[in-house]
Amino acid sequence: MVKFAAVLVVMVAIPLGIQFAVASKLRLELAKLSKGVGANALKKISSKEVSVGHKSDFSIILAIPNRMARLRSLMDYAGKLGPAELRGLLETLGRLPQEEDNKIAMSVLMAKLLDLDPKGTLAWAKILPNTQGREALLETLFNSWSSQDPTGAFKAISEINDVGIRDTLIGTTLANMASHDPAAALAALQSMPAGIQNINFEKQLFTTWASTDSAGAISAVMGMPSNRDRVFAMEDALQGWAQNDPKAALDWAASAPTGIRSSALSTAIAALAKQDPQAAANYVSNVTFAQTRNDLMSAAATAWGQNDPVAAIAWVNTFPSTPAHDMAMQNILGQLSQTDPKAAMSYLAQISDPATQNQTMTQIASNWAQQDLPGALAAVQALPPSTGANAAMNTLVNTWAKSDPAAAAAYSQTQAGTPYYNSLIQNVASSWGSADPQAALTWAQSLPTDAGGSAALTQVLGQMANTDPQSAWKLATQLPDGPGQTSALSNVMNKWATLDPASAAQMLPSLQDSPLLSMATNEVAQNWIAQDQQAASQWVDTLPPSPARDSAAMQLVTVSLSQSPSTAFQWAASIGSDPIRSSQINRVVNTWALTDPTAAAAAVQNANLTDEQKTAILNKIQRMAAAASN
């Protein structure tokens, strides 16, 4: 059979690490294909074989029910086509949904096209229209090419200008390269710019490499450029090594260099615990150094808990109550809560540290809510009042509010008088306000004007301000005077100033007699300066003297200082407050005098400062200049 029989199926939109595993599986499957299918299978489809040249031939072949027979016929068919016909069929397939059979057909046709015209194939693929079909064809091209010549395919990726698809092509190509020469794949990966390197692929590379060649993989690990890189790569390699020989991997970890030994032991003991938890337990029990024993206990228990959480919990409880014990319990209960949250909750008291217990309680509640929200609510309500119970209840209601905010809101109102009432109301308001601000606003306005109701309205108006700040501001100004209105106005102005500072600035005159003026001016100035410094400067220059104006000027001093000390000095000198003006001028001079003491001194002479202040600053400039000359 022609050499394109060994082509791999394209793996569209599969993460790089998964591509590696999928490539290995498909390589075995298509190796069987290269040996041919049985004579009986070919005989069954002989009646469907037609002469090449009819467009219907291709459709007939794709409709053959037996997969191996279909692939054999497709390869025979492709062997009779020329480059132009192959390109036409590939472009047709590229426009179709990328189902598995279509991907396989594209791989077969692309492999044949590469046999006939390798250089022309890349040139053709590069000028295809920028559509999803182009992406599929490029992925098929490099998948096919790299299965035969991974080094050549990897070099050719640089000719692809589309950054988005280039990363996928790199992953596909490196996956095929690794199957032939993992050391070359690693070298190629390390040669790429840091922003392109994919840690997921490196992880899968070392894991798979060590499963077949532990010595080669470990040698590569020890040659990694930094200790951080060695630690991550070593963990991956030990996981692969332990799949075949966990005890040998553990023995190596025990003698690993000091910088990576602790991490190596934890990785190896976890791998052993998945296969032989009792052996892992015995090993940990024989460790004499307490810190190491605790670390290994936590790693082994977490891995053991994935298969038998009850046994893992019983073993962990034979150890003293330490942070390592509680961490192990937290990990096990987190895993257990994914299948049996009620049982996981029953073990909470075995965690002694309150903070860890609260975190675990929230995690269990979150997993429980995904499976049985009413049951989770009842369970959390039955818990004694605590920080953890409050957090767990809020987690449940937040989850509920995403799917049914009205029901979550109604439930929250029934919790009046409980420790978590106010936070529930606020969280529902935030979630609902993000999804449907108008409905959330109607609900919030119906609430009592207590702390919870005011907080809910503030949250809803803040969410509304993300899309319609003017309407949110208008509604906030209509609230009763008091802390609730102040909080709502502050929240809305924060969002408004971020979205459109120029528009937000037009509302500031309405705050002349409000304590919010300074805060709002700061918000507008900070965001406007970040977005358009020149326009913000012109606006600040028009503001009347006030503490708010001084605050905005100080922000301009900060951003101008590194760009233009003279501009920064002008803004510092324009500040109305005497002590603030003097402080900011000193700040500018400390920088300016290092590069141009003469200009700095001239500016100080003309500044609105007292004679005493000028003398002090000028003397400082002279001292700085003298120190610089020495």
BALODO-452141 format. One record per residue (C-alpha): x, y, z. Coordinates in steps of 0.1 Angstrom, whole numbers, padded with zeros to 4 digits, always signed. Example, Ala and Ser with C-alpha at 12.3 -4.5 7.8 and 13.67 -1.06 7.14 Angstrom:
+0123-0045+0078;+0137-0011+0071;
END
This chain:
+0000+0000+0000;+0012+0036-0006;+0030+0053+0022;+0001+0076+0030;-0017+0047+0046;+0000+0056+0079;-0016+0090+0080;-0031+0101+0113;-0066+0114+0117;-0068+0152+0122;-0076+0162+0158;-0095+0194+0154;-0097+0217+0185;-0083+0191+0209;-0060+0204+0237;-0024+0197+0230;-0019+0172+0258;-0049+0152+0247;-0037+0153+0211;-0007+0133+0222;-0027+0105+0237;-0052+0105+0208;-0024+0104+0183;-0010+0072+0199;-0044+0055+0198;-0052+0064+0162;-0017+0055+0151;-0024+0019+0163;-0058+0018+0146;-0045+0030+0113;-0016+0007+0115;-0041-0021+0113;-0056-0005+0083;-0023-0004+0065;-0023-0042+0067;-0055-0043+0048;-0090-0056+0057;-0101-0091+0052;-0110-0104+0017;-0146-0109+0028;-0150-0073+0038;-0137-0061+0004;-0159-0086-0014;-0190-0071+0004;-0183-0037-0011;-0171-0047-0045;-0206-0041-0059;-0203-0005-0049;-0169+0002-0066;-0173+0024-0096;-0150+0040-0121;-0131+0071-0110;-0143+0104-0123;-0179+0106-0110;-0185+0129-0081;-0209+0103-0067;-0181+0078-0062;-0168+0097-0032;-0203+0098-0015;-0208+0061-0021;-0175+0052-0005;-0182+0074+0026;-0215+0056+0030;-0199+0022+0033;-0210+0010+0068;-0179-0011+0077;-0153+0014+0088;-0122-0005+0079;-0137-0014+0045;-0147+0022+0040;-0111+0034+0047;-0095+0008+0024;-0118+0018-0004;-0112+0055+0002;-0074+0049+0001;-0077+0030-0032;-0099+0057-0046;-0075+0085-0035;-0046+0066-0052;-0063+0071-0086;-0068+0109-0082;-0046+0138-0093;-0037+0169-0072;-0065+0190-0086;-0091+0164-0079;-0078+0158-0044;-0078+0195-0036;-0114+0198-0048;-0126+0170-0026;-0106+0184+0004;-0122+0218+0000;-0156+0202-0001;-0149+0182+0031;-0135+0212+0048;-0169+0230+0045;-0187+0201+0061;-0192+0195+0098;-0160+0181+0113;-0173+0147+0123;-0149+0118+0128;-0156+0102+0094;-0150+0134+0076;-0117+0140+0095;-0106+0105+0085;-0114+0111+0049;-0096+0144+0049;-0065+0128+0064;-0065+0101+0037;-0069+0125+0008;-0044+0150+0023;-0018+0122+0027;-0021+0113-0010;-0019+0150-0020;+0013+0153+0000;+0028+0123-0018;+0020+0139-0052;+0028+0176-0045;+0043+0184-0011;+0054+0220-0018;+0023+0228-0038;+0001+0215-0010;+0014+0240+0015;+0011+0269-0010;-0025+0259-0018;-0035+0256+0019;-0020+0290+0027;-0041+0309+0002;-0074+0292+0011;-0102+0316+0023;-0100+0324+0060;-0129+0301+0071;-0134+0272+0094;-0128+0249+0064;-0093+0264+0060;-0085+0257+0096;-0096+0221+0092;-0076+0217+0061;-0045+0232+0076;-0048+0209+0106;-0053+0179+0084;-0023+0189+0063;+0001+0193+0092;-0012+0162+0109;-0006+0142+0078;+0027+0158+0070;+0041+0154+0106;+0032+0117+0107;+0057+0112+0078;+0082+0141+0083;+0076+0158+0117;+0108+0179+0115;+0099+0193+0081;+0063+0200+0092;+0074+0218+0123;+0097+0241+0103;+0069+0249+0079;+0045+0261+0106;+0064+0294+0107;+0049+0301+0072;+0014+0302+0087;+0005+0337+0096;-0027+0329+0115;-0016+0329+0152;-0048+0313+0164;-0044+0282+0143;-0006+0281+0145;-0007+0270+0182;-0030+0241+0172;-0007+0231+0144;+0023+0232+0167;+0005+0208+0191;-0005+0184+0163;+0030+0184+0149;+0048+0179+0182;+0025+0151+0191;+0035+0132+0160;+0072+0141+0165;+0071+0128+0200;+0059+0094+0189;+0091+0089+0168;+0116+0109+0189;+0105+0124+0222;+0139+0141+0228;+0135+0159+0194;+0100+0169+0203;+0112+0184+0236;+0140+0203+0219;+0115+0216+0194;+0091+0227+0221;+0119+0244+0241;+0130+0263+0209;+0097+0280+0206;+0090+0315+0221;+0079+0313+0257;+0044+0326+0249;+0038+0296+0225;+0051+0268+0246;+0023+0247+0260;+0027+0232+0294;+0000+0207+0288;+0018+0192+0259;+0051+0191+0279;+0032+0173+0307;+0019+0147+0284;+0052+0143+0266;+0071+0135+0298;+0043+0112+0311;+0042+0092+0280;+0080+0092+0275;+0087+0079+0310;+0061+0051+0306;+0083+0035+0278;+0117+0050+0285;+0121+0061+0322;+0159+0065+0320;+0156+0088+0289;+0128+0108+0304;+0145+0113+0337;+0178+0122+0320;+0159+0149+0301;+0142+0161+0333;+0176+0166+0350;+0188+0186+0320;+0159+0211+0323;+0172+0247+0325;+0158+0257+0359;+0148+0240+0391;+0112+0251+0386;+0112+0234+0352;+0128+0203+0366;+0102+0200+0394;+0072+0202+0370;+0088+0179+0344;+0099+0154+0371;+0063+0152+0384;+0051+0143+0349;+0078+0118+0343;+0073+0100+0376;+0036+0097+0369;+0044+0080+0336;+0071+0058+0352;+0049+0048+0381;+0023+0034+0356;+0046+0005+0350;+0069+0004+0380;+0057+0025+0410;+0082+0011+0434;+0111+0018+0412;+0098+0054+0407;+0096+0058+0444;+0131+0045+0450;+0145+0070+0425;+0125+0098+0441;+0140+0090+0475;+0175+0096+0461;+0166+0125+0439;+0186+0158+0443;+0176+0179+0473;+0159+0206+0452;+0133+0183+0438;+0133+0154+0463;+0103+0165+0483;+0081+0170+0453;+0094+0138+0437;+0085+0118+0468;+0050+0132+0469;+0044+0125+0433;+0057+0089+0435;+0038+0080+0467;+0006+0093+0452;+0011+0072+0421;+0018+0041+0443;-0013+0048+0464;-0035+0047+0434;-0022+0012+0426;-0013-0003+0460;-0026+0019+0488;-0015-0004+0515;+0021-0005+0502;+0020+0033+0501;+0007+0034+0537;+0034+0011+0549;+0061+0033+0532;+0048+0064+0548;+0047+0048+0583;+0084+0040+0580;+0094+0076+0573;+0111+0089+0604;+0112+0127+0596;+0079+0141+0608;+0075+0168+0582;+0083+0145+0553;+0060+0118+0568;+0031+0144+0570;+0037+0156+0535;+0037+0120+0521;+0007+0111+0542;-0013+0139+0526;-0002+0130+0491;-0009+0093+0495;-0043+0099+0512;-0055+0122+0485;-0046+0097+0458;-0061+0068+0478;-0093+0088+0484;-0100+0088+0447;-0107+0051+0447;-0117+0043+0484;-0124+0075+0504;-0137+0057+0534;-0105+0036+0538;-0084+0067+0531;-0102+0086+0558;-0097+0058+0583;-0060+0057+0576;-0056+0095+0578;-0073+0095+0612;-0045+0073+0626;-0022+0103+0624;-0022+0133+0648;-0044+0163+0640;-0020+0185+0621;-0024+0209+0592;-0013+0180+0570;-0040+0158+0584;-0067+0185+0578;-0054+0191+0543;-0056+0154+0535;-0092+0153+0549;-0101+0184+0529;-0089+0168+0496;-0106+0135+0503;-0139+0151+0513;-0138+0173+0483;-0135+0142+0461;-0162+0123+0481;-0186+0152+0478;-0187+0148+0440;-0205+0114+0445;-0218+0114+0480;-0220+0149+0495;-0241+0138+0524;-0214+0114+0535;-0187+0140+0530;-0206+0165+0552;-0208+0138+0580;-0170+0137+0582;-0165+0175+0586;-0160+0174+0624;-0129+0154+0618;-0112+0185+0605;-0099+0204+0635;-0088+0237+0619;-0118+0260+0617;-0106+0278+0585;-0100+0245+0567;-0133+0231+0579;-0152+0262+0566;-0135+0259+0532;-0143+0222+0530;-0179+0229+0540;-0183+0254+0512;-0168+0230+0487;-0191+0202+0497;-0221+0225+0496;-0212+0236+0461;-0209+0200+0448;-0241+0191+0466;-0260+0219+0450;-0251+0205+0416;-0268+0172+0425;-0296+0180+0449;-0302+0217+0457;-0331+0212+0482;-0311+0185+0501;-0281+0208+0502;-0302+0237+0515;-0317+0216+0542;-0283+0202+0553;-0267+0236+0555;-0297+0251+0574;-0293+0224+0600;-0256+0233+0607;-0248+0254+0637;-0242+0291+0630;-0206+0297+0618;-0186+0315+0591;-0185+0283+0571;-0223+0278+0573;-0228+0314+0561;-0204+0308+0532;-0219+0275+0523;-0254+0290+0523;-0243+0318+0500;-0226+0293+0477;-0259+0274+0474;-0280+0305+0467;-0255+0318+0442;-0257+0285+0423;-0295+0287+0425;-0297+0323+0413;-0279+0315+0381;-0306+0291+0370;-0337+0305+0387;-0331+0340+0402;-0367+0346+0411;-0369+0314+0432;-0336+0322+0448;-0347+0357+0456;-0380+0344+0472;-0360+0319+0493;-0336+0346+0504;-0364+0367+0517;-0376+0338+0539;-0342+0339+0557;-0349+0373+0573;-0334+0372+0608;-0308+0347+0600;-0270+0355+0601;-0268+0352+0563;-0299+0371+0552;-0282+0403+0541;-0254+0385+0522;-0280+0362+0505;-0300+0392+0493;-0269+0410+0480;-0257+0379+0461;-0290+0373+0445;-0292+0409+0435;-0258+0408+0419;-0264+0376+0400;-0299+0386+0389;-0289+0422+0381;-0262+0409+0358;-0287+0386+0339;-0318+0407+0339;-0314+0442+0354;-0349+0453+0349;-0365+0423+0366;-0339+0425+0394;-0346+0462+0399;-0384+0456+0402;-0376+0429+0429;-0351+0451+0448;-0375+0480+0449;-0401+0458+0465;-0379+0449+0494;-0381+0465+0528;-0359+0496+0532;-0336+0478+0556;-0299+0471+0553;-0306+0441+0531;-0329+0459+0508;-0306+0489+0504;-0277+0466+0497;-0297+0447+0471;-0307+0479+0453;-0271+0491+0453;-0260+0458+0437;-0287+0459+0410;-0280+0495+0401;-0243+0487+0399;-0250+0459+0375;-0274+0482+0355;-0246+0507+0353;-0225+0483+0332;-0249+0488+0303;-0269+0520+0311;-0251+0541+0337;-0273+0572+0331;-0305+0554+0340;-0288+0538+0370;-0276+0571+0382;-0310+0587+0378;-0326+0559+0399;-0299+0561+0425;-0305+0599+0429;-0341+0591+0437;-0334+0569+0466;-0340+0583+0501;-0310+0602+0516;-0288+0581+0537;-0261+0555+0536;-0280+0534+0511;-0282+0561+0485;-0245+0571+0491;-0235+0535+0485;-0256+0532+0454;-0243+0564+0439;-0207+0554+0446;-0212+0521+0430;-0228+0535+0399;-0202+0562+0395;-0174+0537+0398;-0189+0517+0368;-0198+0548+0348;-0163+0564+0352;-0148+0532+0340;-0171+0529+0309;-0172+0566+0298;-0154+0591+0320;-0162+0621+0298;-0200+0614+0302;-0196+0607+0339;-0179+0640+0344;-0210+0658+0332;-0228+0646+0363;-0203+0660+0388;-0219+0695+0390;-0250+0679+0405;-0228+0667+0434;-0215+0701+0445;-0231+0699+0479;-0226+0661+0483;-0198+0643+0502;-0196+0621+0472;-0181+0649+0450;-0145+0642+0459;-0149+0604+0455;-0167+0608+0421;-0141+0633+0408;-0113+0609+0418;-0131+0580+0399;-0135+0601+0368;-0100+0615+0369;-0083+0581+0375;-0102+0564+0346;-0100+0593+0322;-0063+0598+0327;-0058+0561+0320;-0078+0563+0288;-0070+0597+0274;-0045+0618+0295;-0047+0649+0273;-0085+0651+0274;-0084+0645+0311;-0059+0672+0317;-0080+0697+0298;-0110+0687+0320;-0091+0690+0353;-0079+0725+0342;-0115+0737+0340;-0124+0725+0376;-0130+0752+0402;-0106+0752+0432;-0116+0724+0456;-0102+0694+0474;-0116+0673+0445;-0097+0693+0420;-0065+0690+0441;-0069+0652+0442;-0073+0651+0404;-0042+0673+0400;-0022+0649+0422;-0031+0620+0399;-0018+0641+0369;+0014+0648+0388;+0019+0610+0392;+0014+0601+0356;+0033+0631+0342;+0064+0628+0364;+0081+0601+0344;+0071+0617+0311;+0077+0654+0316;+0089+0667+0350;+0081+0703+0340;+0044+0693+0333;+0042+0675+0366;+0056+0706+0383;+0029+0728+0367;+0002+0704+0380;+0018+0704+0415;+0020+0741+0415;-0017+0744+0406;-0029+0727+0438;-0049+0749+0461;-0040+0734+0494;-0007+0749+0507;+0006+0718+0525;-0004+0695+0496;+0011+0718+0470;+0044+0720+0489;+0045+0683+0493;+0039+0676+0456;+0064+0702+0444;+0090+0685+0467;+0081+0652+0452;+0086+0665+0416;+0118+0682+0424;+0133+0650+0439;+0130+0635+0404;+0136+0666+0382;+0167+0678+0400;+0185+0645+0391;+0183+0653+0354;+0180+0691+0351;+0186+0710+0384;+0188+0744+0367;+0153+0741+0352;+0139+0727+0385;+0154+0756+0405;+0139+0781+0380;+0105+0766+0384;+0107+0767+0422;+0116+0804+0421;+0084+0812+0402;+0062+0788+0422;+0034+0799+0446;+0054+0791+0477;+0065+0810+0508;+0101+0823+0508;+0109+0798+0535;+0096+0769+0514;+0115+0781+0483;+0147+0784+0502;+0144+0749+0516;+0137+0734+0482;+0165+0754+0465;+0190+0743+0491;+0180+0707+0485;+0185+0711+0448;+0220+0725+0454;+0228+0695+0476;+0216+0670+0451;+0236+0687+0423;+0267+0687+0444;+0263+0651+0453;+0258+0642+0416;+0290+0661+0406;+0311+0642+0432;
END
